[in-house]
């Protein structure tokens, strides 16, 4: 058999021409979004007040398995895609494992992450609709950076509400967004009604994605030429991110690579959902027995310690209600949390699959995450993002299990991006000042107390 190269690249002709929607393969669909006023399923006209029309249609689709990728978006993708599937030979040697380890690398663009896959699509549809501006939130900054790039390309104005603690820890992320023309505001802020209310209720708060979403939505709802866009969680975002998994599947088939375990970091679920999409589709059809593992931070453990319930997607309680694993819309992660993955809830699709047992979940403390990140950087030559390093940590654990048992499993994980804007976190780790905060049951109960009573 031909040796698998270090990096498997596809040709432009092998890139996906359509996105894959997992809901089309699911016999039991995720529960519908509900209008919080009526508790009835959200309709297309209602969603069109928040999202672009085409994105609203994609959000509500539950039957179509494949959605064609417009040619203009395919052309945009070609600036940085296809991305490589890498055989981690050096990591295997470092661990002394019989396991074969692969990772799909999504850091080959200025945003440094997979987020550009959906940012390009959402900006394109906004432009096609004749809109002039967008608003959004960002946690660690990858999504805001990606959307700033896409909006600059398609000629749209952009306002980004960035989680306050992240804006303080990652000032260079803000400058990249500003360079691409975005207006960046630390959240919660005094520029919106909901921001002022959150500040009054929680003086000195470090912020959360839920807070930032509330502010961005409030601004968008006041301008008919503006729409809100989200970088994770929603169904249409997982749809766009399926290019990751589709490319990965094609590369695996090209060299007869058959994953036994697929691992992805999980905050809102977009990277994980995109990576596993075609593999999970086959699992749902009974064609494979792959183990899928979602890895989340111990400081924001929505899958491993959350509740499966209807909840608001934001702290200001302005979004539709979503059935998901959640810590409660009022949950705010500890300020010493060093990466993204700060969202209180999880994608409805991922939540449904997890509830059915198709996905396993693990949580990892951040010092262990950075142990894995440092090892990876030293032997594989890429400084990984803290988010991605959650997946690396569990991939290492799985490889070491193979070392103990002698199993020759094939392990695949998503390297969602690079960590070059996360040096304050690496500095804390290297200086031994990083702490491992894990919320107590009492801490979590404060968030659960904010769940809507339905």
Secondary structure, DSSP 4 states (H G I P E B T S, - for coil): -PPPPSEE---GGGS-SEEE-GGGG-SSPPPPPB-TTT-SBPPHHHHHTTS-HHHHHHHH--S-SEEEPPHHHHHHHTTT-SPPEEE-HHHHHHHT-SSEEEEEE---STT-BTTHHHHHHHHHHHHHTT--EEEEEESSSHHHHHHHHHHHHHT-EEEEEEEHHHHHH-HHHHHHHHHTT-EEEEES-SSSHHHHHHHHHSTT----HHHHHHHHHHHHHT-TTEEE--SSSSHHHHHHHHHHHHHHHHHHHHTT---SEEEEE-SSSHHHHHHHHHHHHHHHTTS---EEEEEEEGGG-HHHH-EEEEEESSTTS-SPEEEEEES-TT----TT--SS---SB--HHHHHHHHTTSEEEEEE-HHHHHHHHHHHHHHHS--B-HHHHHHHHHHHHHHHHHHHH----EEEEEE-BB-TT-HHHHHHHHTT--------HHHHHHHHTTS---
